[in-house]
Amino acid sequence: MMKKKVLRILLALVISAVSGFILITAVYAIPKGRMVNNIIRSHALLESEGNYRFWASDITKTQSDNFSDSLMADIAVNPGKGSLLYDAMINAYMGWEDTDNASEWLLRETGGEPLYPGSVQVVYGRYWHGYLLWMKPLLLFFSIPEMRLFSMAVQFLLFAFVFMLGYRELGFAGVMGLTVCLLALNPLSTILSFHFADIMINVMISSIVIFTHHERLDEKDSWYLLFLMIGVATAFFDLMTYPLVSLGVPLILYLLLSSKNLKDNFIHVILFSVDWVVGYAGMWISKWLIGTVISGYNLVQDGLATVGYRSGGEVANIRSDYPYVLSQNMQAMFTRTLVAGLFLLAVSMIVLLLAGKLKFSVSLNRLIPVLFVGTYPFLWYFVIRNHSIVHVWFTHRALAVAVLAIASLPACFLSEKRKL
């Protein structure tokens, strides 16, 4: 049985890597002319906002990331070398030596200055850049401000669907915990910054699949494939923002829906975590291998060097010791508004308990593994210290896993007596 699962995992990884290669190559074949025109229509927005801005003054979790969004758009319209396979594998963007403002890089390129003195093609092939599957087609028809409206509509619809299904499957206590978690990810920021959107959408789609198919996943014993493919999708679409959330949230939802005993739940948490890591690392490494063979550029060395640096490399003039990294990320996540939200959730559960809508029913089979998964971000920050302090304005979102663990406590202590 285990041998059969291993073979399925290997086959799924091979199919995913081949499919990713075909899809990325296909979107690179889309003509860029209309995309450039729509970015030109976005110039006023990019010039006014610059690399970074806060939509709520100086609150870290409200910082947008136009730097990364500009790089993503730059990659989408980069003229490249004219070789479809080569360009699809190295994913170059145009930078300039006289400024580190990515928004300005994009403005210069789409403003007709690709030969501006000091310009340089920067290879960024260590990622799959799967976001190009939606960014390139949308840029054919919409400007960046219009794409934000499109992103808002998609995320709001997914959020509503998650809430509806969550209430049906988990009841009031469970769905409110999940809602607090999604709000902690800051939906307004994931709408305003495409860089933040992919993991948010990944989490909501994964939640929908779990809510609608958990019985079938139990029957077919195929949870391992789901977590494998969540890891694959994370590696394909994400630019290393807060990938841990795509593991932690589905794991906790699995536990809240599980009727298994404590030992089995713990074993499954470990096994599914390994499946996610295999999918995430396997898909990511496959880009290095395929890209190196096709382009001749050593993406394996580039990828390994980056992983080594981002895990423990020293940053000039920035502390990267674990206590400091953890404190900065916790400070960014646990704002007074979030603490107030968790307090209100606790109060509402107590009121409903006293009103007879809920009854006290402790489930240690769920409680202990849920709290265990809630510790994942603290391990993540220990291993990925460099990245977690340099990019604290978005890496703090990994703590949404801990938020969900805390917010899920009512679902582990309480159960509904009747429909609300």
Helices and strands as residue ranges (DSSP letters): H 2-28, H 33-40, H 43-49, G 60-62, H 66-77, H 84-90, E 93-96, H 102-110, E 119-122, H 132-139, H 144-184, H 187-192, H 194-220, H 223-237, H 245-257, H 262-295, H 299-312, H 322-333, H 336-354, E 358-360, H 364-373, H 376-383, H 385-390, H 392-395, G 396-399, H 400-407, H 409-413, E 414-416
